[in-house]
């Protein structure tokens, strides 16, 4: 049962990543730097499922390093802080928008490469 819950949370977490990054890339390709609905749903999904995934749902000895969880939480909060407050603006600065994309990619890198 724990594995099933973990896999469902992981699947939802990946969907949140796809929404966040896909929404950002869509806006970038359109040349309009604004926070769209996909990015907003993605950032909420990532934050909620990420916190849930950090719960001890794995078997003994399969817990990720605490430092990795802390780094991912800090990055998730930074991304949330960069997306949520400016969600109603018609446009955000290019640097702000590229910062969001960069932090999303760094977070994915931490998840994949840090064992």
MMTF fields as JSON, N, C-alpha, C and O atoms, coordinates in Angstrom:
{
  "mmtfVersion": "1.0.0",
  "mmtfProducer": "UNKNOWN",
  "numBonds": 459,
  "numAtoms": 460,
  "numGroups": 115,
  "numChains": 1,
  "numModels": 1,
  "chainsPerModel": [1],
  "groupsPerChain": [115],
  "chainIdList": ["A"],
  "bondAtomList": [4, 2, 8, 6, 12, 10, 16, 14, 20, 18, 24, 22, 28, 26, 32, 30, 36, 34, 40, 38, 44, 42, 48, 46, 52, 50, 56, 54, 60, 58, 64, 62, 68, 66, 72, 70, 76, 74, 80, 78, 84, 82, 88, 86, 92, 90, 96, 94, 100, 98, 104, 102, 108, 106, 112, 110, 116, 114, 120, 118, 124, 122, 128, 126, 132, 130, 136, 134, 140, 138, 144, 142, 148, 146, 152, 150, 156, 154, 160, 158, 164, 162, 168, 166, 172, 170, 176, 174, 180, 178, 184, 182, 188, 186, 192, 190, 196, 194, 200, 198, 204, 202, 208, 206, 212, 210, 216, 214, 220, 218, 224, 222, 228, 226, 232, 230, 236, 234, 240, 238, 244, 242, 248, 246, 252, 250, 256, 254, 260, 258, 264, 262, 268, 266, 272, 270, 276, 274, 280, 278, 284, 282, 288, 286, 292, 290, 296, 294, 300, 298, 304, 302, 308, 306, 312, 310, 316, 314, 320, 318, 324, 322, 328, 326, 332, 330, 336, 334, 340, 338, 344, 342, 348, 346, 352, 350, 356, 354, 360, 358, 364, 362, 368, 366, 372, 370, 376, 374, 380, 378, 384, 382, 388, 386, 392, 390, 396, 394, 400, 398, 404, 402, 408, 406, 412, 410, 416, 414, 420, 418, 424, 422, 428, 426, 432, 430, 436, 434, 440, 438, 444, 442, 448, 446, 452, 450, 456, 454],
  "bondOrderList": [1, 1, 1, 1, 1, 1, 1, 1, 1, 1, 1, 1, 1, 1, 1, 1, 1, 1, 1, 1, 1, 1, 1, 1, 1, 1, 1, 1, 1, 1, 1, 1, 1, 1, 1, 1, 1, 1, 1, 1, 1, 1, 1, 1, 1, 1, 1, 1, 1, 1, 1, 1, 1, 1, 1, 1, 1, 1, 1, 1, 1, 1, 1, 1, 1, 1, 1, 1, 1, 1, 1, 1, 1, 1, 1, 1, 1, 1, 1, 1, 1, 1, 1, 1, 1, 1, 1, 1, 1, 1, 1, 1, 1, 1, 1, 1, 1, 1, 1, 1, 1, 1, 1, 1, 1, 1, 1, 1, 1, 1, 1, 1, 1, 1],
  "groupList": [{"groupName": "UNK", "atomNameList": ["N", "CA", "C", "O"], "elementList": ["N", "C", "C", "O"], "formalChargeList": [0, 0, 0, 0], "bondAtomList": [1, 0, 2, 1, 3, 2], "bondOrderList": [1, 1, 2], "singleLetterCode": "X", "chemCompType": "L-PEPTIDE LINKING"}],
  "groupTypeList": [0, 0, 0, 0, 0, 0, 0, 0, 0, 0, 0, 0, 0, 0, 0, 0, 0, 0, 0, 0, 0, 0, 0, 0, 0, 0, 0, 0, 0, 0, 0, 0, 0, 0, 0, 0, 0, 0, 0, 0, 0, 0, 0, 0, 0, 0, 0, 0, 0, 0, 0, 0, 0, 0, 0, 0, 0, 0, 0, 0, 0, 0, 0, 0, 0, 0, 0, 0, 0, 0, 0, 0, 0, 0, 0, 0, 0, 0, 0, 0, 0, 0, 0, 0, 0, 0, 0, 0, 0, 0, 0, 0, 0, 0, 0, 0, 0, 0, 0, 0, 0, 0, 0, 0, 0, 0, 0, 0, 0, 0, 0, 0, 0, 0, 0],
  "groupIdList": [1, 2, 3, 4, 5, 6, 7, 8, 9, 10, 11, 12, 13, 14, 15, 16, 17, 18, 19, 20, 21, 22, 23, 24, 25, 26, 27, 28, 29, 30, 31, 32, 33, 34, 35, 36, 37, 38, 39, 40, 41, 42, 43, 44, 45, 46, 47, 48, 49, 50, 51, 52, 53, 54, 55, 56, 57, 58, 59, 60, 61, 62, 63, 64, 65, 66, 67, 68, 69, 70, 71, 72, 73, 74, 75, 76, 77, 78, 79, 80, 81, 82, 83, 84, 85, 86, 87, 88, 89, 90, 91, 92, 93, 94, 95, 96, 97, 98, 99, 100, 101, 102, 103, 104, 105, 106, 107, 108, 109, 110, 111, 112, 113, 114, 115],
  "secStructList": [7, 2, 2, 2, 2, 2, 2, 2, 2, 2, 2, 2, 2, 2, 2, 2, 2, 2, 2, 2, 2, 2, 2, 2, 2, 2, 2, 2, 2, 2, 6, 7, 7, 7, 7, 7, 2, 2, 2, 2, 2, 2, 2, 2, 2, 2, 2, 2, 2, 2, 2, 2, 2, 6, 1, 1, 7, 1, 7, 6, 6, 7, 7, 7, 7, 2, 2, 2, 2, 2, 2, 2, 2, 2, 2, 2, 2, 2, 2, 2, 2, 2, 2, 4, 4, 4, 6, 6, 1, 1, 7, 7, 7, 2, 2, 2, 2, 2, 2, 2, 2, 2, 2, 2, 2, 2, 2, 2, 2, 2, 2, 2, 2, 7, 7],
  "xCoordList": [0.818, 0.0, 0.862, 0.563, 1.95, 2.844, 3.422, 3.535, 3.786, 4.351, 3.342, 3.698, 2.097, 1.061, 0.879, 0.8, 0.813, 0.669, 1.879, 1.736, 3.067, 4.289, 4.306, 4.681, 3.906, 3.908, 2.86, 3.102, 1.722, 0.701, 1.205, 1.023, 1.84, 2.407, 3.522, 3.607, 4.363, 5.447, 4.896, 5.398, 3.869, 3.228, 2.647, 2.837, 1.945, 1.388, 2.494, 2.345, 3.603, 4.744, 5.32, 5.657, 5.43, 5.931, 4.969, 5.403, 3.674, 2.692, 2.833, 2.758, 3.038, 3.267, 4.501, 4.486, 5.572, 6.79, 6.494, 6.915, 5.763, 5.434, 4.586, 4.808, 3.626, 2.789, 3.616, 3.483, 4.461, 5.271, 6.252, 6.301, 7.029, 8.022, 7.353, 7.744, 6.347, 5.649, 4.959, 5.003, 4.319, 3.682, 4.693, 4.43, 5.841, 6.886, 7.458, 7.662, 7.714, 8.264, 7.254, 7.633, 5.988, 4.945, 4.945, 4.89, 5.006, 5.043, 6.312, 6.271, 7.427, 8.71, 8.657, 9.098, 8.123, 8.021, 7.056, 7.239, 6.034, 5.076, 5.642, 5.103, 6.741, 7.363, 6.672, 6.954, 5.777, 5.076, 5.449, 5.079, 6.164, 6.668, 5.658, 5.72, 4.732, 3.734, 3.489, 3.811, 2.916, 2.595, 1.231, 0.229, 1.199, -0.074, -0.671, -0.051, -1.872, -2.589, -1.847, -1.83, -1.237, -0.486, 0.662, 0.9, 1.366, 2.468, 1.959, 2.583, 0.834, 0.277, -0.167, 0.123, -0.864, -1.283, -0.051, 0.002, 0.936, 2.159, 2.93, 3.42, 3.046, 3.815, 3.107, 3.763, 1.773, 1.037, 1.18, 1.412, 1.042, 1.155, 2.54, 2.671, 3.566, 4.933, 5.163, 5.759, 4.699, 4.926, 4.198, 4.79, 2.937, 2.146, 2.639, 2.841, 2.833, 3.281, 4.718, 5.086, 5.531, 6.919, 7.004, 7.796, 6.184, 6.147, 5.633, 6.174, 4.585, 4.038, 5.055, 5.136, 5.83, 6.829, 7.984, 8.67, 8.2, 9.291, 8.926, 9.789, 7.66, 7.227, 7.846, 8.128, 8.053, 8.704, 7.78, 7.238, 7.608, 6.748, 7.55, 6.971, 8.858, 9.696, 10.047, 9.79, 10.631, 11.107, 12.323, 12.896, 12.711, 13.872, 15.115, 15.336, 15.923, 17.171, 17.007, 17.99, 15.804, 15.573, 15.222, 14.713, 15.486, 15.194, 16.228, 17.419, 15.8, 16.766, 17.527, 17.043, 18.715, 19.475, 18.684, 17.995, 18.789, 18.086, 18.494, 17.651, 19.759, 20.235, 19.546, 19.212, 19.335, 18.653, 17.22, 16.75, 16.532, 15.162, 15.108, 14.201, 16.069, 16.109, 16.373, 15.725, 17.33, 17.642, 16.418, 16.093, 15.749, 14.561, 13.432, 12.72, 13.257, 12.232, 12.546, 11.657, 13.79, 14.182, 13.94, 13.387, 14.35, 14.117, 12.623, 12.191, 11.839, 10.391, 9.76, 8.9, 10.187, 9.652, 10.081, 9.307, 11.307, 11.773, 10.969, 10.585, 10.72, 9.926, 8.505, 7.96, 7.919, 6.573, 6.552, 5.637, 7.558, 7.652, 7.872, 7.531, 8.44, 8.652, 7.417, 7.234, 6.574, 5.41, 4.145, 3.468, 3.831, 2.526, 2.271, 1.203, 3.186, 2.874, 2.665, 1.97, 3.24, 3.145, 2.159, 2.167, 1.323, 0.435, -0.571, -1.022, -0.931, -1.952, -1.364, -2.104, -0.064, 0.55, 0.426, 0.466, 0.278, 0.21, 1.539, 1.581, 2.615, 3.936, 4.935, 4.824, 5.912, 7.0, 8.287, 8.334, 9.325, 10.585, 11.199, 10.955, 11.999, 12.656, 13.538, 13.549, 14.271, 15.149, 14.378, 14.804, 13.26, 12.406, 11.92, 11.968, 11.459, 10.922, 12.01, 11.796, 13.172, 14.284, 14.753, 15.185, 14.666, 15.011, 14.105, 14.564, 12.795, 11.851, 12.233, 12.318, 12.461, 12.834, 14.127, 14.231, 15.104, 16.376, 16.218, 16.799, 15.433, 15.229, 14.483, 14.77, 13.532, 12.814, 13.783, 13.731, 14.663, 15.628, 16.66, 17.059, 17.091, 18.03, 17.365, 17.99, 16.104, 15.376, 15.271, 15.44, 14.992, 14.935, 16.297, 16.38, 17.358, 18.707, 19.036, 19.635, 18.637, 18.871, 18.127, 18.668, 16.899, 16.093, 16.713, 16.703, 17.243, 17.757, 19.163, 19.449, 20.044, 21.469, 21.966, 23.055, 21.229, 21.684, 21.111, 19.905, 21.995, 21.547, 22.082, 21.815],
  "yCoordList": [-1.201, 0.0, 1.266, 2.239, 1.228, 2.382, 2.657, 3.811, 1.599, 1.779, 2.41, 3.276, 1.991, 2.54, 4.035, 4.821, 4.422, 5.837, 6.619, 7.702, 6.067, 6.734, 6.92, 7.987, 5.9, 5.997, 6.992, 7.703, 7.046, 8.029, 9.445, 10.337, 9.649, 10.964, 11.329, 12.47, 10.37, 10.616, 10.975, 11.889, 10.262, 10.545, 11.963, 12.707, 12.331, 13.681, 14.725, 15.81, 14.402, 15.314, 15.561, 16.693, 14.512, 14.647, 15.438, 16.204, 15.262, 16.051, 17.532, 18.403, 17.81, 19.188, 19.789, 20.95, 19.006, 19.467, 19.779, 20.812, 18.874, 19.08, 20.337, 21.097, 20.56, 21.759, 23.019, 23.986, 23.005, 24.183, 24.508, 25.643, 23.524, 23.77, 23.972, 24.859, 23.155, 23.297, 24.641, 25.266, 25.085, 26.404, 27.519, 28.474, 27.404, 28.419, 28.427, 29.491, 27.254, 27.178, 27.71, 28.371, 27.427, 27.942, 29.466, 30.086, 30.063, 31.522, 32.079, 33.103, 31.41, 31.854, 31.815, 32.757, 30.738, 30.622, 31.649, 32.111, 32.0, 33.014, 34.425, 35.373, 34.55, 35.86, 36.739, 37.934, 36.162, 36.918, 36.317, 35.183, 37.059, 36.566, 36.848, 37.872, 35.912, 36.035, 34.658, 33.633, 34.658, 33.411, 32.938, 33.635, 31.756, 31.242, 30.232, 29.891, 29.771, 28.874, 27.547, 26.997, 27.037, 25.775, 25.909, 25.003, 27.023, 27.242, 27.324, 26.79, 27.988, 28.141, 26.794, 26.482, 26.002, 24.666, 23.796, 23.044, 23.898, 23.109, 23.419, 22.505, 24.697, 25.053, 24.555, 24.085, 24.649, 24.113, 22.599, 22.046, 21.93, 20.469, 20.027, 19.091, 20.694, 20.354, 20.52, 19.655, 21.615, 21.894, 20.879, 20.321, 20.645, 19.743, 18.296, 17.627, 17.815, 16.426, 16.249, 15.18, 17.277, 17.188, 17.028, 16.234, 17.788, 17.661, 16.278, 15.639, 15.814, 14.484, 13.384, 12.397, 13.548, 12.533, 12.481, 11.464, 13.561, 13.552, 12.771, 12.499, 12.41, 11.58, 10.193, 9.743, 9.527, 8.21, 7.115, 6.315, 7.091, 6.087, 4.951, 4.02, 5.017, 3.997, 2.919, 3.058, 1.859, 0.809, 1.283, 2.326, 0.539, 0.916, 0.971, 0.104, 1.992, 2.138, 2.782, 2.909, 3.194, 3.798, 5.283, 5.869, 5.868, 7.28, 8.136, 7.825, 9.203, 10.105, 10.884, 11.034, 11.378, 12.159, 13.387, 14.029, 13.696, 14.844, 16.133, 16.998, 16.275, 17.486, 17.673, 18.795, 16.579, 16.657, 17.155, 18.003, 16.635, 17.068, 18.551, 19.266, 19.003, 20.416, 21.303, 22.336, 20.899, 21.673, 21.744, 22.807, 20.618, 20.605, 21.452, 22.127, 21.426, 22.253, 23.738, 24.527, 24.118, 25.525, 25.968, 27.044, 25.146, 25.488, 25.576, 26.484, 24.648, 24.665, 25.938, 26.545, 26.334, 27.558, 28.795, 29.743, 28.789, 29.904, 29.995, 31.085, 28.852, 28.842, 29.324, 30.155, 28.796, 29.226, 30.735, 31.427, 31.238, 32.668, 33.512, 34.695, 32.913, 33.638, 33.59, 34.469, 32.573, 32.394, 33.006, 33.802, 32.639, 32.975, 34.473, 34.933, 35.257, 36.673, 37.484, 38.499, 37.066, 37.853, 37.233, 37.588, 36.324, 35.57, 36.438, 36.052, 37.588, 38.434, 39.539, 40.286, 39.637, 40.652, 40.249, 39.068, 41.243, 40.975, 40.475, 39.696, 40.926, 40.501, 40.651, 41.563, 39.743, 39.847, 40.066, 39.841, 40.502, 40.77, 39.472, 38.387, 39.62, 38.446, 37.748, 36.519, 38.51, 37.924, 37.11, 36.026, 37.639, 36.934, 35.623, 34.572, 35.689, 34.517, 33.474, 32.285, 33.918, 32.981, 32.38, 31.228, 33.16, 32.643, 31.501, 30.509, 31.639, 30.564, 29.303, 28.217, 29.451, 28.295, 27.67, 26.446, 28.49, 27.979, 27.206, 26.133, 27.747, 27.045, 25.727, 24.747, 25.695, 24.45, 23.403, 22.242, 23.808, 22.86, 22.405, 21.24, 23.302, 22.924, 21.926, 20.952, 22.171, 21.253, 19.869, 18.861, 19.819, 18.521, 17.842, 16.627, 18.612, 18.062, 17.48, 16.41, 18.196, 17.688, 16.368, 15.42, 16.313, 15.092, 13.912, 12.789, 14.158, 13.064, 12.648, 11.454, 13.606, 13.291, 13.127, 12.585, 13.565, 13.456, 12.17, 12.046, 11.234, 9.946, 9.777, 8.764],
  "zCoordList": [0.0, 0.0, 0.0, -0.691, 0.8, 0.826, -0.554, -0.965, -1.268, -2.612, -3.554, -4.353, -3.471, -4.339, -4.087, -5.03, -2.825, -2.473, -2.972, -3.54, -2.759, -3.196, -4.707, -5.191, -5.457, -6.918, -7.422, -8.397, -6.779, -7.161, -6.899, -7.728, -5.745, -5.433, -6.411, -6.865, -6.727, -7.68, -9.052, -9.706, -9.487, -10.773, -10.783, -11.745, -9.721, -9.619, -9.583, -10.145, -8.926, -8.851, -10.247, -10.594, -11.031, -12.409, -13.284, -14.144, -13.075, -13.815, -13.446, -14.313, -12.159, -11.726, -12.378, -12.788, -12.477, -13.151, -14.615, -15.136, -15.277, -16.691, -16.881, -17.824, -16.001, -16.089, -15.882, -16.631, -14.874, -14.554, -15.67, -16.144, -16.091, -17.134, -18.489, -19.247, -18.798, -20.073, -20.211, -21.27, -19.133, -19.158, -19.36, -20.092, -18.72, -18.859, -20.275, -20.859, -20.817, -22.175, -23.192, -24.159, -22.976, -23.868, -23.875, -24.937, -22.7, -22.616, -23.255, -23.937, -23.035, -23.601, -25.126, -25.784, -25.69, -27.148, -27.735, -28.861, -26.968, -27.416, -27.3, -27.87, -26.551, -26.376, -25.351, -25.264, -24.582, -23.538, -22.19, -21.886, -21.402, -20.13, -19.021, -18.341, -18.862, -17.799, -17.197, -17.797, -16.011, -15.318, -15.822, -15.663, -16.426, -16.928, -15.937, -14.929, -16.243, -15.335, -15.145, -14.044, -16.212, -16.107, -15.108, -14.31, -15.15, -14.212, -12.78, -11.863, -12.59, -11.251, -10.681, -9.526, -11.482, -11.034, -10.795, -9.822, -11.682, -11.548, -10.276, -9.613, -9.925, -8.733, -7.475, -6.546, -7.432, -6.282, -6.203, -5.128, -7.35, -7.379, -6.93, -6.142, -7.427, -7.053, -5.556, -4.914, -5.012, -3.594, -2.708, -1.784, -2.986, -2.14, -2.252, -1.239, -3.486, -3.651, -3.198, -2.71, -3.351, -2.887, -1.378, -0.87, -0.667, 0.793, 1.176, 2.079, 0.488, 0.783, 0.48, 1.211, -0.591, -0.939, 0.059, 0.162, 0.786, 1.766, 3.021, 3.855, 3.16, 4.292, 4.157, 3.046, 5.26, 5.205, 4.667, 5.43, 3.341, 2.705, 2.081, 1.52, 2.174, 1.559, 2.58, 3.775, 2.08, 2.98, 3.746, 3.429, 4.733, 5.533, 4.669, 3.823, 4.888, 4.152, 2.788, 2.058, 2.419, 1.118, 1.215, 0.259, 2.336, 2.532, 1.804, 1.85, 1.135, 0.507, 1.577, 2.699, 1.233, 2.211, 2.677, 1.884, 3.94, 4.509, 3.819, 3.583, 3.496, 2.827, 1.479, 1.098, 0.763, -0.538, -0.347, -1.106, 0.655, 0.908, 1.268, 0.841, 2.046, 2.44, 1.226, 1.056, 0.38, -0.823, -1.736, -2.265, -1.914, -2.773, -2.185, -2.93, -0.865, -0.234, -0.403, -0.723, -0.193, -0.358, -1.8, -2.033, -2.771, -4.171, -4.481, -5.192, -3.958, -4.198, -3.63, -4.267, -2.442, -1.843, -2.627, -2.765, -3.138, -3.971, -5.267, -5.691, -5.887, -7.116, -6.826, -7.553, -5.764, -5.371, -5.131, -5.578, -4.428, -4.155, -5.395, -5.412, -6.435, -7.689, -8.594, -9.436, -8.425, -9.297, -8.696, -9.347, -7.473, -6.904, -6.744, -7.148, -6.181, -5.956, -7.247, -7.217, -8.362, -9.606, -10.599, -11.778, -10.14, -11.024, -11.772, -12.85, -11.235, -11.855, -12.739, -13.379, -12.772, -13.623, -15.089, -15.434, -15.926, -17.369, -17.912, -18.864, -17.302, -17.752, -16.603, -15.784, -16.558, -15.587, -16.368, -17.578, -15.676, -16.369, -16.89, -16.363, -17.937, -18.519, -17.494, -17.423, -16.705, -15.702, -14.671, -14.273, -14.253, -13.291, -13.913, -13.273, -15.141, -15.824, -16.061, -15.824, -16.526, -16.735, -15.413, -15.369, -14.339, -13.015, -12.607, -12.041, -12.897, -12.597, -13.37, -12.796, -14.668, -15.497, -14.989, -14.901, -14.657, -14.154, -12.858, -12.696, -11.935, -10.663, -10.858, -10.171, -11.784, -12.07, -12.606, -12.201, -13.511, -14.078, -13.047, -13.047, -12.181, -11.119, -10.164, -9.746, -9.824, -8.945, -9.565, -8.879, -10.857, -11.551, -11.525, -11.349, -11.7, -11.647, -10.271, -10.161, -9.237, -7.874, -7.681, -7.11, -8.154, -8.0, -8.738, -8.234, -9.908, -10.738, -10.36, -10.273, -10.134, -10.001, -8.576, -8.383, -7.575, -6.184, -5.581, -5.368, -5.318, -4.74, -3.363, -2.717]
}
